[in-house]
Amino acid sequence: MKLFELLSLKKPEITEANSKVHLAVWNGEENPIDVYLAGDFEEWQRWQSRRNFEREYIVSLIQLPGTNRWLFAGCYNSLGCSYLEKHEYNYYSTEEVQQVNCLSGRLIIDFKRSGRQSYLLAENWSDAMLVSELLPKKMVVEEFSGYHNSLISKEKLDIIVNQQVESWKSALSSVSGVYLITDRASGKLYVGSATGECGLWQRWADYSETGHGGNLELKNLLKVNGKDYSSNFQYSVLEIADTYTDRDSILEREKYWKDVLCSKSFGYNAN
């Protein structure tokens, strides 16, 4: 089945003749799939350097790993455009078409992009936009796949916490343990521990919110470089224990890992 055949079944008013297809790809600074998973895609898409959405509908596809696979990110009414001189950008007023919202984040399209053009007249390309897969549920950041495989960036941590991704929340809430923060810009390390009722989940949620989690060295680092510097951080689990393990035992293991990784001498652990 073709993409526009499926969309028209949900809302007959959506046609190739009145739609523009937006092929959202990495722009050198932001990956649109990360923007989408964070819940900010519609606002991100509204900012355009040119008047790209001069049709009634915008059909948005986000490039997935693999050249010819695209995630359907929704269909939007284009309701008008204002040129913002301060930003030197066009800002579109849009509204998501609710009749096809059930497909957003679930529908995978096969389409071989020709050249680098990102804004297509739908009637010229619709025959090549084929439905490949309908996921059983809306795509989110990858599901938790084990404590030994828990390496995530600050960007993904924010998505996991903001969306309360159940597999991550359940797994991290059920254990205490020792974790590692790596500063990918400097290579420096910070070793920390989590104890208490909500275990690692609560500790990592604090990092998502503040960037520093209350740690003195990290607070000072962000004070000098700005909160956005925390985007350089990545998080991983060094070892786990059940939430009933006494605090002193976990602190002993934290000290062990600080010694192993020299994070007091060469990292961000002050003590």
N, C-alpha and C positions, 0 to 999 in steps of 0.2 A: 504494500500500500504506500501511496505517496503522502508526504507530510500534509499538503494542503487538502487532500481528500479527507484525511482524518480530522483536521481542524474544522472543515466545513460541516462534518457530521455533528460536531458539537455546537457550532454557530455558523449557520449558512451565510451570514453576511461577510465572513472572512473569505476573501477570494484573492487569487494571484494579482488581479488588476488593481486592487486597492491596498496592497501590502508591500512593505519593504522588508527585506530580510537583513538582519544585523548578524554578521559573523563576528562574534566577540572572541578576540585572540589576545595573547600576551602582548602588551604594548611597550615592553622594555622596563616597566616599573611595577605593574600590577598584573597578576594573573586573574582573569575574570572568573574562573571557577572558584578561586578562594573568596573573591568578592561575593559571589552568589551564595556560597555556603555560609558566609557570615551574615547573610540577609540584607546586603546593601546593593544588590545588583541594579534594581530599578533606578535608584538615585544615581548610581555610577553611570548608567547608560544615558541619563538625561543630559549630561554635559557633552556637547559635541563642538568640535572646532569648525564644522561646516553645518549647513542646514541639510542634514542627512535623512530626516524623517518626515518628508513632505507628502506623506500618504496617510490614509486613515488608520492603518494598522502597522505595528512593528512586530515582526516575528523574530524572536531572539534565539540564536543558537550559540552555544559556548563550545569551543574546541576542547576535546578531551585528548589525553595521551594517545597517540596514533593519529596519523594525518587525516583520516577520513571519518572520524567519529565525532559527533556533536551532541551535546545535551540541550534539549529544548528547555529554555529558561523562561518561557511565557510568551503570551501575545498581549500587546499593549495598544490602547487607543492613543494616538498622537493628537493632543488637544490644543496645541499651540506652541509657539516658540518665542522667546525673548532673547535679544542680544544683550549680554551683560558686559558693558564696556570695561568695567573694573577688572574683570577676569579675561576679557577678550575671548569669550566663549558664548556659544548659543546654549540656552537652557530650555529644554522641552518640558512641557507639562504633559504627563502621561497617566494612564490609569489601566491597571491590569484587567484583561477580559476574564471575568470569573468563570464563564462557561468552559474554558479550556484550562483553568487553573489546576484541575485534577491531573493534568499531564505534565505540568511543570516539575522539573527535577526528576522525572521518571522516564520520559521518552528519549530514546537514543536514535539519532538520525545518521544514516550513511550518506555522505556527500563529499565528492572530490572537489575541493576548492581549486579554481583556476586562477592563477596569479595571486596578487596580494589584496585585491579589492575586498572590502569588508561590508559594503552596503550595496545590496543587490536588488534590482527590480525582480520581484518574485516570478513574474510570468516568463522571464528568460531562463530561469533555473529550476523551477518547481518540479519538472519531470525527473530531475536527477536527485531530488531530495527524498530518499526512501526511508520508511520506518524500519528500523533494525531490531529494536527491543523495547519492551515496556517493563521497567523495573517494578517489582511488587510494592515498593514504597519509595518515597522521595529520597533522593541522594543526600546524604550528609557526609561529614568528614568520616574517614574510614573507621570502622568499628574496632573496638579493643581486641587485640589479637594475642594477648599474653604479656605478663610483666617483663619477660625477657626481650620483648619486642616493643617497648613502650616509648621509643625515641620520638619526640614530637617538638615542633617549633613553637614559638610563642604565638604565632599567627593561628596555628591549628589548636593550640590550647585555648585560645580565646573563643574559637568556634565551639569547641567541645563544652566549655563552661557556659557560654551564652545559650546554647541549644540544649544544655542538660542532657547530652547524649548518654542514653541509659547504660549502654555496655561499659563505657568508661566510668561513669559515676558509680555504678554498682561495684565494679572491680576495685577502683581506687578507694572507695569508702570502706571496704571490708578489710583493709590491711593498714597496718603501720609499717614503717620502714625507713630506709635511707635512700636519698635521691641525689642526683647530680644535675647541676645547671652548668652548661658550657656556653661561654661567650664566644660565638663564632667569629667575632671581629678581632679579638685579642688572643684567643686560645686559653684564657684563664678559666679556672674552674671554681665552683662553689659546691660544697657538700653540705646537705641539710638532712634533717630527720623530721618525721611526722609521727605523732602519737595522738591518742584520744579517740573519741567516738567515731568521727568521720575520716580518720586516717589521712592518707595521702590526698584524697579528693579535696578536703578543706584546705590543706596547705597549698595545693596547686591552684585552687580557685582564688586564694589570696594573691598569688603571683599574677594570675590573669588580671585581677582588678587593679593592682597597684604597680606591678612590674618588679617590685623589690621584696614584697612579702614581709616588710618590717626589718629586713636584715641591714645592719648598719653600713657595711661596705657597699652593698648594692644600692642602698639609698643615696650614698655619697656619689656613686658612679652615675646614677640617673640625674642627680642634682647638677652635676657638671655637664653631662652630655644631653640632658633632656629625657623625658619619659619614653619617647619613641626609640631610644637606644635599646630598650628591652626587646625590640623585634629581633635583635641579634641572638637572643637566648634560645637554647633548646634544653629540653627536660628529659631525663631518663631515670629509671629505677635501678638502683644498685643492688638492694636486697629488701626482702619483705619479711614481716612477722605478723602474726594475728594481732588484732586490736587489744587483746588481753595481756600481751607481753608487757612487762613492767618497763617504765620509762627509763630507768637507769641502764637496763640491758640494751635498749635501743641507742642510748647516748654513747655507750661503750662502742657499739658497732659504728656509729657516726665518727667517733674519734679514730677508730681503726682505718676507715676509708680516707679520712683527712690525711693520715700519715702515709697511706699507700700512694695517694695522688698528689701529695705535697701541696695541698690547696691552702695551707696556712703560709707557707714560704713563698709560693709563686702564684697563688690564686686570690680569691675573695673572702676566704675565711680568716677573720681577725683573731679568733681563738679556737 
